[in-house]
Amino acid sequence: MRAVVYDRYGPPNVLRVEDIPIPMPGANQVLVEVAATSVNLTDWEGLRGTPMYARIGGLRSPARRVLGSDIAGRVAAVGSGVTRLHLGDEVYGDNLGLMGGFAEYAVAPESALALKPKGLSFAQASTLPQAGSIAFQGTARVRRGQRVLINGAGGGAGSFATQLAVRAGAHVTCVDNAGKLDYLRTLGADEVVDFRRSDFTRLEPFDLVLDLVAHRSVLAYRRALTRGGRYLFVGGSVRTLLRVVTVGAALGLLTGRRLGLLIARQGPSHFVPVADRVLAGDLRIHIDRTFPLDEVAQALAYVGEGRALGKVVVTP
């Protein structure tokens, strides 16, 4: 089968297309013939090996040769112990543990996959597992009338989180680069901020800050919160992560402003509710661009450099 592989961390040009053997599913695993794989920031981080938490499992070289976790396709084979899925089933899920989506076939645990709704295309379904789960869990406590800020709102998780917060009745402020602000207005954002021109931590404070690209100081994030407000780190620098879980936690106890890490749980129970909201017409999926397998390097750069509006999908 054709797959996009890499053997060392680096820029997109370390990727190459190779013919490699089709993997075989083990116990409780299925083989998926991949129809679509969406690109996440975790793929960009895994390619470059930065931030350092992207190297977990492979400090000096990648633990997995093929990136791509959010897959959608058809079950082509099943391993022992598989009882819920069958040959030919149309499925989708977040295969973050094994990756392998930027290929014609990928092996995934049965537990990571759900049956694809007939109302969604393979490309649409592939956008939901990781980004939808992060958005769903990150906005779970949002209530009507609250002030919510989403930093890095124009990407996949940010787009879903914006819509979920708007639907919950919050006043939503979205932060991203200037090229995404009009798009964010179409999602229902009440206010939009170009991070290059304004410091969102100096705006009127918020009940929730969902930060997908954290790089500021803990004191700045504390300043951005109302008393009783909550800051959730989702992605960003290791330095910021460490400060949030140490200094930030202590500051939260002292000031009544909680700063912490969003540990997004994986699995169908966390992304199927988002798919249900899409099918009900409450949320919409925006696919900015679709790339063929030969252009995975370009797809990763497009997302990693912050140019994507919503999601980007690779279709083998």
C-alpha positions in Angstrom: 0.0 0.0 0.0 1.0 3.6 -0.4 1.8 5.5 2.7 3.4 8.8 3.8 6.4 7.9 6.1 9.1 9.7 8.0 12.1 8.5 10.0 13.2 11.6 11.8 11.7 14.8 13.2 11.8 17.8 11.0 10.1 20.0 8.4 7.6 18.7 5.9 10.3 17.7 3.4 11.3 14.8 5.7 8.1 13.1 4.6 8.0 10.7 1.6 5.5 8.4 -0.1 6.5 4.7 0.0 5.0 1.4 -0.8 4.9 -0.5 2.5 3.1 -3.7 3.6 -0.5 -3.6 4.6 -0.6 -3.9 8.4 -2.5 -6.8 9.9 -5.0 -6.2 12.8 -4.1 -7.9 16.1 -6.5 -8.8 18.9 -9.3 -6.4 19.4 -8.2 -4.4 16.3 -9.6 -3.8 12.9 -8.0 -2.9 9.5 -9.6 0.2 8.0 -9.4 1.0 4.3 -8.9 4.7 4.7 -11.2 7.0 2.7 -10.3 10.3 4.5 -8.0 11.5 7.3 -8.2 15.0 8.8 -5.1 16.9 9.8 -4.7 18.0 13.4 -2.1 20.1 15.1 -0.9 16.9 16.8 0.2 15.7 13.4 2.2 18.9 12.8 3.7 18.6 16.3 4.5 14.9 15.8 6.2 15.7 12.5 8.5 18.4 14.0 8.9 16.8 17.4 8.0 20.0 19.1 6.8 20.9 21.7 8.7 18.2 23.5 5.6 16.4 24.7 5.1 15.5 21.0 8.1 13.1 21.4 6.4 10.9 24.1 7.3 7.3 23.1 10.0 8.4 20.7 12.5 10.9 22.1 15.1 10.7 19.4 13.1 9.4 16.5 9.3 9.0 15.8 7.6 6.1 17.5 5.3 5.7 14.5 6.4 6.1 10.9 3.0 7.1 9.6 1.1 10.1 11.0 -2.6 10.7 10.9 -5.1 9.8 13.7 -8.5 11.0 12.6 -9.6 8.4 10.1 -12.7 7.4 8.3 -13.2 4.5 6.0 -14.4 0.9 5.7 -13.5 -2.2 7.8 -11.3 -4.4 5.6 -10.4 -7.1 8.2 -10.9 -7.8 11.8 -8.7 -9.3 14.5 -9.6 -11.8 17.2 -12.0 -10.6 19.9 -13.7 -8.0 17.6 -17.4 -8.3 18.1 -19.0 -4.9 17.4 -17.6 -4.2 13.9 -17.8 -6.2 10.8 -16.3 -6.4 7.3 -17.6 -3.5 5.2 -18.8 -1.3 8.1 -18.2 2.4 7.5 -16.4 3.7 10.5 -14.6 6.8 11.9 -12.5 7.6 15.0 -9.4 9.0 16.6 -6.5 6.5 16.3 -4.1 8.7 18.2 -2.4 5.7 19.9 -1.5 3.9 16.7 -1.7 6.7 14.1 -1.2 5.5 10.4 -4.0 7.5 8.7 -1.9 9.0 6.0 -1.9 5.7 4.1 -4.3 3.5 2.1 -4.9 1.3 5.1 -4.6 1.7 8.9 -5.0 -0.6 11.9 -7.1 0.8 14.8 -8.5 -0.6 18.1 -12.2 -1.4 17.8 -12.8 0.7 20.9 -11.6 3.8 19.1 -14.1 3.6 16.2 -17.8 4.3 15.8 -20.1 3.5 12.9 -20.2 6.5 10.5 -23.6 8.1 10.2 -25.1 7.9 6.7 -25.7 11.6 6.8 -21.9 12.4 6.9 -19.4 11.9 4.1 -16.1 10.2 4.9 -14.4 13.5 4.7 -16.9 15.2 7.1 -16.7 12.3 9.6 -12.9 12.4 9.7 -13.0 16.0 10.9 -14.8 15.2 14.2 -13.0 12.7 16.4 -10.2 14.7 17.9 -11.3 18.3 17.2 -14.9 17.6 18.2 -13.9 15.8 21.4 -11.7 18.7 22.5 -14.4 21.3 21.7 -17.1 19.2 23.4 -15.2 18.7 26.6 -13.7 22.2 26.6 -17.1 23.9 26.5 -19.0 21.4 28.6 -19.6 23.8 31.5 -20.5 26.9 29.4 -23.8 28.4 30.4 -26.0 31.2 29.0 -24.7 34.7 29.7 -21.1 33.7 30.4 -18.2 35.4 28.7 -16.1 32.9 26.8 -12.8 33.4 25.0 -11.3 30.9 22.6 -7.7 31.5 21.6 -6.8 29.8 18.2 -10.5 29.8 17.3 -10.1 29.5 13.6 -8.8 25.9 13.4 -10.6 22.6 13.8 -11.2 22.4 17.6 -11.6 26.2 17.8 -14.3 26.2 15.1 -16.4 23.6 16.9 -15.8 25.1 20.3 -16.9 28.5 19.0 -20.2 27.1 17.7 -20.8 25.1 20.9 -20.3 28.1 23.1 -22.5 30.2 20.9 -25.3 27.6 21.0 -25.0 27.5 24.8 -25.8 31.2 24.9 -22.5 32.6 25.9 -20.9 35.8 24.8 -18.0 34.5 22.7 -14.8 36.3 21.8 -12.5 34.5 19.3 -8.8 35.2 18.9 -6.8 34.3 15.8 -4.9 35.9 12.9 -6.5 38.7 10.9 -7.2 36.4 7.9 -9.6 34.3 10.0 -11.7 37.0 11.6 -14.4 37.1 9.0 -14.8 33.4 9.1 -15.1 33.4 12.8 -17.9 36.0 12.5 -19.8 33.5 10.3 -19.6 31.0 13.2 -21.5 33.4 15.4 -18.6 35.0 17.4 -19.7 38.1 19.2 -16.3 39.7 19.1 -13.1 38.8 17.1 -9.5 39.7 18.0 -6.4 39.7 15.9 -3.7 38.4 18.2 -1.0 40.4 16.4 -2.8 43.7 17.2 -4.4 43.1 20.6 -3.6 41.4 23.9 -6.7 39.4 24.8 -5.5 39.1 28.4 -6.1 42.8 28.8 -9.7 42.8 27.7 -12.7 42.6 30.1 -12.2 39.4 32.0 -13.8 36.1 31.0 -15.6 33.2 32.8 -13.8 30.7 30.5 -10.6 30.9 28.4 -10.1 27.9 26.2 -6.5 28.2 24.9 -5.5 26.1 21.9 -2.2 27.9 21.3 -0.9 28.9 24.7 2.3 31.0 24.9 1.7 33.8 27.5 2.5 34.0 31.1 0.4 32.5 33.9 -0.1 36.0 35.4 -1.5 37.2 32.1 -4.0 34.3 32.0 -5.0 34.9 35.6 -5.7 38.5 34.7 -8.0 37.4 31.8 -10.3 35.6 34.2 -13.2 36.7 36.4 -13.2 35.6 40.0 -14.4 32.0 39.8 -13.4 31.8 36.1 -11.5 29.0 34.5 -8.5 28.8 32.1 -8.0 25.6 30.2 -4.7 24.8 28.4 -5.2 22.6 25.4 -2.0 23.2 23.3 1.1 25.4 23.2 4.6 25.6 24.6 6.0 23.2 27.2 7.1 26.2 29.3 3.5 27.5 29.5 2.1 24.0 30.2 4.5 23.5 33.1 3.7 26.9 34.5 0.0 26.4 34.2 0.0 23.0 36.1 2.3 24.3 38.8 2.2 28.1 39.4 -1.2 28.3 37.8 -2.7 25.7 40.1 -1.3 27.5 43.2 -2.5 30.9 41.9 -5.9 29.4 41.4 -6.2 28.3 45.0 -5.2 31.8 46.2 -7.3 33.9 43.8 -10.4 31.9 43.0 -9.4 31.7 39.4 -8.7 28.2 38.2 -5.9 27.5 35.7 -5.4 24.0 34.5 -4.9 21.5 31.7 -7.7 20.1 29.6 -7.0 16.4 29.4 -9.4 15.5 26.6 -10.7 11.9 26.9 -10.8 9.9 23.7 -13.3 7.5 22.3 -16.7 7.5 20.5 -18.6 8.7 23.6 -16.8 12.0 23.3 -17.1 12.6 19.6 -20.4 10.9 18.7 -22.4 13.7 20.5 -20.7 16.2 18.3 -21.7 14.2 15.2 -25.3 14.1 16.5 -25.3 17.9 16.8 -24.0 18.2 13.2 -26.7 15.9 11.9 -29.3 17.9 13.9 -28.2 21.1 12.2 -26.8 22.7 15.4 -23.2 22.6 14.2 -21.6 22.8 10.8 -18.4 21.3 9.5 -16.1 23.6 7.4 -13.5 21.8 5.3 -11.1 24.4 4.0 -9.1 22.2 1.6 -8.7 18.6 0.6 -5.3 17.2 -0.3 -4.3 13.9 -2.0 -1.9 11.5 -0.3 1.0 12.8 -2.4 0.5 16.3 -0.8 0.4 15.4 2.9 3.5 17.6 3.4 1.6 20.6 2.0 -1.5 19.7 4.1 0.5 19.6 7.3 2.3 22.9 6.5 -1.0 24.5 5.7 -2.4 23.6 9.2 0.8 24.0 11.1 1.4 27.5 9.8 -2.0 28.6 10.9 -3.6 29.1 7.5 -6.5 26.6 7.7 -10.1 27.8 8.3 -11.7 24.9 10.2 -10.4 21.5 9.0 -8.1 20.1 6.3 -8.6 16.6 5.0 -6.4 14.1 3.2 -8.1 11.6 0.9 -6.0 8.6 -0.3 
